[in-house]
Amino acid sequence: FKKVDYSNNINPNWSVNVRALGSSNSKSGPQSKESKDFIRPKLVTVIRSGVKPRKAVRILLNKKTAHSFEQVLTDITDAIKLDSGVVKRIYTLEGKQ
């Protein structure tokens, strides 16, 4: 094993607040692509339409589970177990599609 003195390391790679030496603040190049690839996970509550009591299901949407809108619809269909087929449309609480 090699003894490492972490106090002498000026710019650790794992630090969130410190940038690497070669990074720049410009929005062009691979830096902007990396920022677009990062998607924050969202917890979405899906409420089934119909007569009460309505079943509410919470679904986690992140980069791994939500590659496309069709995959999100499939995951929602699997989670709420519809009798009538598949989920085709999703609406907000305000009624927007």
Rosetta constraint file for C-alpha pairs under 8 A:
AtomPair CA 5 CA 9 HARMONIC 7.34 0.50
AtomPair CA 11 CA 15 HARMONIC 7.84 0.50
AtomPair CA 11 CA 18 HARMONIC 6.81 0.50
AtomPair CA 11 CA 19 HARMONIC 7.81 0.50
AtomPair CA 11 CA 20 HARMONIC 7.06 0.50
AtomPair CA 11 CA 21 HARMONIC 7.95 0.50
AtomPair CA 12 CA 18 HARMONIC 7.66 0.50
AtomPair CA 13 CA 18 HARMONIC 7.96 0.50
AtomPair CA 13 CA 19 HARMONIC 7.98 0.50
AtomPair CA 13 CA 20 HARMONIC 6.80 0.50
AtomPair CA 15 CA 19 HARMONIC 7.91 0.50
AtomPair CA 19 CA 23 HARMONIC 6.61 0.50
AtomPair CA 26 CA 31 HARMONIC 7.84 0.50
AtomPair CA 27 CA 31 HARMONIC 6.64 0.50
AtomPair CA 27 CA 32 HARMONIC 5.27 0.50
AtomPair CA 28 CA 32 HARMONIC 5.93 0.50
AtomPair CA 29 CA 33 HARMONIC 7.21 0.50
AtomPair CA 30 CA 34 HARMONIC 6.36 0.50
AtomPair CA 31 CA 35 HARMONIC 6.59 0.50
AtomPair CA 32 CA 36 HARMONIC 6.38 0.50
AtomPair CA 33 CA 37 HARMONIC 6.22 0.50
AtomPair CA 34 CA 38 HARMONIC 6.65 0.50
AtomPair CA 38 CA 63 HARMONIC 7.69 0.50
AtomPair CA 39 CA 62 HARMONIC 6.54 0.50
AtomPair CA 39 CA 63 HARMONIC 5.95 0.50
AtomPair CA 40 CA 62 HARMONIC 6.51 0.50
AtomPair CA 40 CA 63 HARMONIC 7.84 0.50
AtomPair CA 41 CA 60 HARMONIC 6.87 0.50
AtomPair CA 41 CA 61 HARMONIC 5.63 0.50
AtomPair CA 41 CA 62 HARMONIC 4.35 0.50
AtomPair CA 41 CA 63 HARMONIC 7.31 0.50
AtomPair CA 42 CA 60 HARMONIC 5.82 0.50
AtomPair CA 42 CA 61 HARMONIC 5.15 0.50
AtomPair CA 42 CA 62 HARMONIC 6.41 0.50
AtomPair CA 43 CA 58 HARMONIC 6.44 0.50
AtomPair CA 43 CA 59 HARMONIC 5.70 0.50
AtomPair CA 43 CA 60 HARMONIC 4.61 0.50
AtomPair CA 43 CA 61 HARMONIC 6.22 0.50
AtomPair CA 44 CA 58 HARMONIC 5.51 0.50
AtomPair CA 44 CA 59 HARMONIC 5.22 0.50
AtomPair CA 44 CA 60 HARMONIC 6.28 0.50
AtomPair CA 44 CA 61 HARMONIC 7.13 0.50
AtomPair CA 45 CA 56 HARMONIC 6.55 0.50
AtomPair CA 45 CA 57 HARMONIC 5.62 0.50
AtomPair CA 45 CA 58 HARMONIC 4.31 0.50
AtomPair CA 45 CA 59 HARMONIC 6.30 0.50
AtomPair CA 46 CA 56 HARMONIC 5.57 0.50
AtomPair CA 46 CA 57 HARMONIC 5.19 0.50
AtomPair CA 46 CA 58 HARMONIC 6.13 0.50
AtomPair CA 46 CA 59 HARMONIC 7.42 0.50
AtomPair CA 46 CA 76 HARMONIC 7.71 0.50
AtomPair CA 47 CA 54 HARMONIC 6.61 0.50
AtomPair CA 47 CA 55 HARMONIC 5.93 0.50
AtomPair CA 47 CA 56 HARMONIC 4.37 0.50
AtomPair CA 47 CA 57 HARMONIC 6.47 0.50
AtomPair CA 48 CA 54 HARMONIC 5.81 0.50
AtomPair CA 48 CA 55 HARMONIC 5.71 0.50
AtomPair CA 48 CA 56 HARMONIC 6.45 0.50
AtomPair CA 48 CA 80 HARMONIC 7.44 0.50
AtomPair CA 49 CA 54 HARMONIC 6.79 0.50
AtomPair CA 50 CA 54 HARMONIC 6.85 0.50
AtomPair CA 55 CA 80 HARMONIC 7.65 0.50
AtomPair CA 57 CA 79 HARMONIC 7.05 0.50
AtomPair CA 57 CA 80 HARMONIC 6.66 0.50
AtomPair CA 59 CA 76 HARMONIC 7.47 0.50
AtomPair CA 59 CA 79 HARMONIC 7.81 0.50
AtomPair CA 60 CA 65 HARMONIC 7.70 0.50
AtomPair CA 61 CA 65 HARMONIC 5.82 0.50
AtomPair CA 61 CA 66 HARMONIC 5.75 0.50
AtomPair CA 61 CA 72 HARMONIC 7.89 0.50
AtomPair CA 62 CA 66 HARMONIC 5.75 0.50
AtomPair CA 63 CA 67 HARMONIC 6.50 0.50
AtomPair CA 65 CA 71 HARMONIC 7.79 0.50
AtomPair CA 65 CA 72 HARMONIC 7.54 0.50
AtomPair CA 66 CA 71 HARMONIC 6.23 0.50
AtomPair CA 66 CA 72 HARMONIC 5.64 0.50
AtomPair CA 67 CA 71 HARMONIC 6.56 0.50
AtomPair CA 67 CA 72 HARMONIC 7.78 0.50
AtomPair CA 68 CA 72 HARMONIC 6.49 0.50
AtomPair CA 69 CA 73 HARMONIC 6.30 0.50
AtomPair CA 70 CA 74 HARMONIC 6.21 0.50
AtomPair CA 71 CA 75 HARMONIC 6.14 0.50
AtomPair CA 72 CA 76 HARMONIC 6.20 0.50
AtomPair CA 73 CA 77 HARMONIC 6.15 0.50
AtomPair CA 73 CA 86 HARMONIC 7.93 0.50
AtomPair CA 73 CA 87 HARMONIC 5.91 0.50
AtomPair CA 73 CA 88 HARMONIC 7.08 0.50
AtomPair CA 74 CA 78 HARMONIC 6.23 0.50
AtomPair CA 74 CA 86 HARMONIC 7.40 0.50
AtomPair CA 74 CA 87 HARMONIC 7.24 0.50
AtomPair CA 75 CA 79 HARMONIC 6.13 0.50
AtomPair CA 76 CA 80 HARMONIC 6.19 0.50
AtomPair CA 76 CA 87 HARMONIC 7.13 0.50
AtomPair CA 77 CA 81 HARMONIC 5.83 0.50
AtomPair CA 77 CA 82 HARMONIC 6.38 0.50
AtomPair CA 77 CA 86 HARMONIC 5.66 0.50
AtomPair CA 77 CA 87 HARMONIC 5.55 0.50
AtomPair CA 78 CA 82 HARMONIC 7.83 0.50
AtomPair CA 82 CA 86 HARMONIC 6.78 0.50
AtomPair CA 82 CA 87 HARMONIC 7.94 0.50
AtomPair CA 89 CA 97 HARMONIC 7.01 0.50
AtomPair CA 90 CA 97 HARMONIC 5.80 0.50
AtomPair CA 91 CA 95 HARMONIC 5.49 0.50
AtomPair CA 91 CA 96 HARMONIC 5.29 0.50
AtomPair CA 91 CA 97 HARMONIC 4.36 0.50
AtomPair CA 92 CA 96 HARMONIC 5.28 0.50
AtomPair CA 92 CA 97 HARMONIC 6.47 0.50
